[in-house]
Amino acid sequence: MPERLDDLLRELPIDSMPAGLPGRIQRRLTSARAGESRARLLVDVGLASALLAGTLTLRPFLKVIPGLVSVDGLAGATSWVGQLGSAPAPTIWSTLTGALDWALGLTDNLGVAGLLGLMLLALPLFAWLPRLLPAREEGVIA
């Protein structure tokens, strides 16, 4: 709900509305925002749990995975994080497409448990991706 609604409620003319209406509306908005915040937190906890479960599921398969993806130590990780900070969407997109291309060869080595672990890793990453993208302004066609 837009924050601008709070400002509009304060500007309502007092003589044309029942007493206490702006206060009741603001309490209702606060309650609705708190509910949305709790729901978002629960979804994030579920996604983080899926990410952890995927990581733990894949851990035994690390020796079996051919051509394990390397980030070239700390320097490579620092470079990737720098790219993530400057251009998050292209960096994540290239990382995910590279990982998906690499994952095509995994079916022979991992089996069902390993593929389930990969899916548990991918689900939260794709769910969190829209938060990293810039917000679209209304009326602007991209």
C-alpha positions in Angstrom: 0.0 0.0 0.0 1.4 3.4 -0.9 2.8 5.5 1.9 1.2 8.5 0.2 -2.2 7.3 1.5 -1.1 8.3 5.0 -0.5 11.8 3.8 -3.9 12.0 2.1 -5.7 10.8 5.2 -4.2 13.6 7.2 -5.4 16.2 4.6 -9.0 15.0 4.7 -11.5 17.7 5.7 -12.6 17.1 9.3 -16.2 18.3 8.9 -17.3 15.7 6.3 -16.3 12.5 8.0 -17.1 10.6 11.2 -14.9 11.2 14.2 -11.9 8.9 14.4 -12.1 7.7 10.8 -8.6 8.7 9.8 -7.2 7.0 12.9 -9.1 3.8 12.2 -8.0 3.8 8.6 -4.3 4.3 9.6 -4.6 1.5 12.2 -6.0 -0.8 9.5 -3.2 0.2 7.1 -0.6 -0.4 9.8 -2.1 -3.8 10.5 -2.2 -4.7 6.8 1.4 -3.7 6.3 2.5 -5.7 9.4 0.7 -8.8 7.9 2.4 -8.3 4.6 5.8 -8.0 6.4 5.1 -11.2 8.4 4.1 -13.1 5.2 7.2 -11.9 3.4 9.4 -13.0 6.3 7.8 -16.4 6.4 8.4 -16.9 2.7 12.0 -15.8 3.1 12.5 -18.3 5.9 11.0 -21.0 3.7 13.3 -20.1 0.8 16.3 -19.9 3.1 15.4 -23.4 4.4 15.2 -24.7 0.8 18.6 -23.2 0.0 20.1 -24.8 3.1 18.5 -28.1 2.3 19.8 -28.0 -1.3 23.3 -27.2 -0.1 23.2 -30.0 2.4 21.8 -32.4 -0.2 24.6 -31.6 -2.7 27.4 -31.7 -0.2 28.0 -35.5 -0.6 28.1 -35.1 -4.4 30.8 -32.5 -4.6 33.5 -35.2 -5.4 31.3 -36.7 -8.1 30.4 -33.5 -9.9 32.5 -33.1 -13.0 34.3 -29.8 -13.6 33.3 -28.3 -10.3 32.7 -24.6 -10.8 35.5 -22.6 -9.4 35.6 -18.9 -8.6 39.4 -18.7 -8.5 39.7 -18.3 -4.8 39.2 -15.0 -3.0 40.1 -12.8 -5.9 37.5 -14.5 -8.2 34.9 -14.2 -5.5 35.7 -10.6 -4.9 35.5 -9.9 -8.6 32.1 -11.6 -8.8 30.7 -9.7 -5.8 32.0 -6.5 -7.4 30.2 -7.3 -10.6 27.1 -8.2 -8.6 27.2 -4.8 -6.9 27.6 -2.8 -10.1 25.1 -4.8 -12.3 23.1 -7.4 -10.3 20.7 -8.6 -13.0 23.3 -9.4 -15.8 25.7 -10.9 -13.3 23.1 -13.2 -11.8 21.7 -14.0 -15.3 25.1 -15.0 -16.6 25.9 -17.0 -13.5 22.6 -18.8 -13.6 22.8 -19.6 -17.3 26.3 -20.8 -16.9 25.2 -23.0 -14.0 22.2 -24.3 -16.0 24.5 -25.2 -19.0 26.9 -26.9 -16.6 24.0 -28.7 -14.9 22.9 -30.4 -18.1 25.9 -32.8 -17.8 25.1 -33.7 -14.2 22.3 -36.1 -14.7 24.7 -39.0 -15.3 26.6 -38.4 -12.1 24.1 -37.1 -9.5 20.9 -39.1 -9.7 17.6 -38.1 -8.2 19.0 -36.8 -4.8 21.5 -34.5 -6.5 19.1 -33.1 -9.0 16.7 -32.4 -6.1 19.5 -30.6 -4.3 20.1 -28.5 -7.5 16.4 -27.6 -7.7 16.3 -26.7 -4.0 19.2 -24.3 -4.7 17.6 -22.8 -7.8 14.2 -22.2 -6.3 15.2 -19.5 -3.8 17.6 -17.9 -6.1 15.0 -17.4 -8.8 12.4 -16.3 -6.2 14.8 -13.6 -4.8 15.9 -12.4 -8.2 13.1 -9.8 -8.7 14.2 -8.0 -5.5 17.6 -7.3 -7.1 16.1 -5.9 -10.3 15.3 -2.1 -10.3 11.7 -1.2 -9.7 9.7 -0.1 -12.7 8.1 3.3 -12.5 4.5 3.6 -13.4 3.9 5.1 -16.8 7.3 4.2 -18.1 7.5 1.6 -20.9 10.7 -0.3 -20.8 
